[in-house]
């Protein structure tokens, strides 16, 4: 009867521990819940007080090293961290106890200790050790059932915590994958999609940094497309790796070869190829190099699923981008068409009005284009147009917006740019176009020059129409004064009739 009441007291004590959610500030993907240690220390303190035991400890089985690792130790009323490790020798008493070949182990003088297996759901995963080294009291056969009942209740509670934690992790994994998948399909525009995915990966899984590399359209190199860290800061440095085996580990990975340099750091950095069924798209890299937190297997499974979706999404975004470019760009020069340019001009003009900023506009004309076209033929004229467009784009800024204005004229929109800054850029473009001769298909070599007229809002114009008109009048002045020069509009220039 006394033993039954003792068992009921043990069970009541363990029922105090509820399998609650971890604290909000707990680190995601924690392998051991914070309250697991609390459970063990409280249980051992209770055991020592209730049975008058000098010392008690919990050892968990480390399968990788085939040893027992002390997880918690109570000495009287003191809770101490477990630092002891016991090697499990083949067919040793402890090994036989853990394997279920023995029910318990008793040791008399001078140790006065007992070992009881921690077994739940048919599996042993550790041992309970109790000692009476100070009282020099050997444990009796009558006390063993109580210790076994205690060990069983403790083992069941510990396994319950692990199962609850595993269930929370599984739910968290599914939720993270769902959120990241939503980020992938949130936008069909490539740049927006990549940034959205990187932000979601950092937010959901807590990585230090995300990098995405894409194979360029020509299929010649792997180029950095995005780098984002936990602070939300993007790195602007451009990285390019030719698609040749042996030049870089990421290139070898995307070409289907595992590189030992990638495997060496896979605990804190993971590279995943981005592929569709029939095409390599790039590489997704995640790292915890700053925090040095190991990337667990569960996260790698999520990343693998994400990489599969992302590869196809990148391909679709590029197809969309290609269709969109066909509808808004000139097939010969690759520059934007005038109808799309006018839309962007309105947006930038209204933004400059709202922010009291400046907006400059250039109109660029190829000198003597009609003569070249008549002399060498229309195919050569097309080559001249494409070459000038290529040289302009290569030397304009990323924020600038260039369109084909007419037959041999281009227009360039310069947001947040003063008249003086526009003059400097015009000089760079003027030099770039005329820097080297152009050899045509018939081996004729010609020297290209351009004339550039510039106007700036609000210095020279107060409306969109006036801005275009002023730049055109500056260009007209150049044409009437010998060509091959740059002219910023001034009110001294007579109006174009």
C-alpha positions, 0 to 999 in steps of 0.5 A: 500500500505504501509503495502504491501511494509512492507511485501515485505521488511520483505520477502526480509530480510529473503531471505538473510538467505541461508540454507548452510551447517554448518561449517566444524568444527561443531560438528556432530549430533548437534540438533540445527544448529549454524545459527538458533540463528543467524537468530533469533537474526538478525530478532529480531534486524531488527524488533525492528529497523523497527517498533520501538519496545523496546524489542522482544523475541522468545519462543519455545514450550518445549513439554516435560515440557509443557512450553515456553522457551525463545530462543533469546531476543533483547533489543534495540540493545542488543542481550541477551540469553533467560533465561525466562520460562513460564509454559503453564497452561491448557486453559490459554490465552497463551495455547489457542494462541499456540493451534490456538484458538486465533490469537494474544494477546494484553496487555496494561498498564503496560506491553504494549506487544503482543504475536503472534504465530509462525506457519508454515506448519499448526503447531504452535511451539512457540511465538513471544513476543514484548514489548514497556515498555520504550515508553509505547506505546500499540500495535494497531490492525493496527500493528498486521497484520505486526507482524503476517506476520513477525512471519509467515516469521520467522516461515517458515525460522526457520522450513526451517532450521530445515528441512534442518538440518534434511535432512543433518542428514539423509544423514549423517546417511546413509553415516555413515552406508554405511562406517561402513558396508564397514568396516565390510566386508572389511576383513574376518579375525576376528581381522582385521574386529573388529579393522576396525569396531571400527575405523569406528564407532569412525570416523563416529559417534565421540564416545569416545571409542568402546569395543567389547566382544565375547563369547568364542568358548566353549560358557562358557564366555564373553571375551573382544576382542577389546578396542579402543579410539579416539586416536587410542590406544588399551587397552590390559587388558583382561576381562572375565565374566562367562555366568551366569545370575546375574554375570554381566549386559552385560552377562544378556543382551546377555542372554536376560535380561535387567539390570537397571545398563545398563539403568542407563547410557544409555545417555552416554554409550550404550550396544548392543547384537551381535546376529545371527538368532540362536546364541549369539556372543557377545556385542558391547559397545560404550561410551562418558564417557569422553566427556559426550556428550549424544548419540542421538536416531539417532545414536542408530538406526545406532548402532542397524543396525550395530550390526545386520550386525556385529553379522553375520560377526563375525560368518562368520569370525569364520567359515573362521578362523576354515577352515583356521586353519584346513588347516594349523594346526595339528589335534592332537596338534593344532600346525601349520603344517610345510609347513605353519611354513616355510612360516612364517619363511621366512617372519620373517627371511627376516624382521630380515635381513631388520631391522638388528634384531635378530631371534631365533629358538628352536627345542623341542624333547620329551624325550623317546617318542618312549619308552612311545609309545611302552609301553603304546600304540599309544593312550597314545602317542597321549595324550603325544603329545597333552599334551606337545603341550598344555603346550608349547602353554600356556607358550610361548609368543603371538608373538612366532610361534609354529609348529609340526616339526616331530613325537615327535619334535616341532619347535618354532620361536621367532621373535626379540629375542636374544640368552639370551632371548631365553634361558630364554624362553626355561627354562620356557617351560622346567619347564612347561612341567615337572612341573606335572606328566601326568596320562594316560587313563590306570591310569599310571602316567608318568613324562615328560621331553623335550630337547631343542636346540636353535640357533639365527640369526645372531649370529649362522647362516646367512641363514634360512637353517643354522638356522634350522641346528644349532638348530638341532645340538644343540638338537642332542648334548643334545640327545648324552649327556643324554637328559632333558636339554637345549643347545644353539648352539656354534661353539664347537658343532660338526656338525651333520653327 
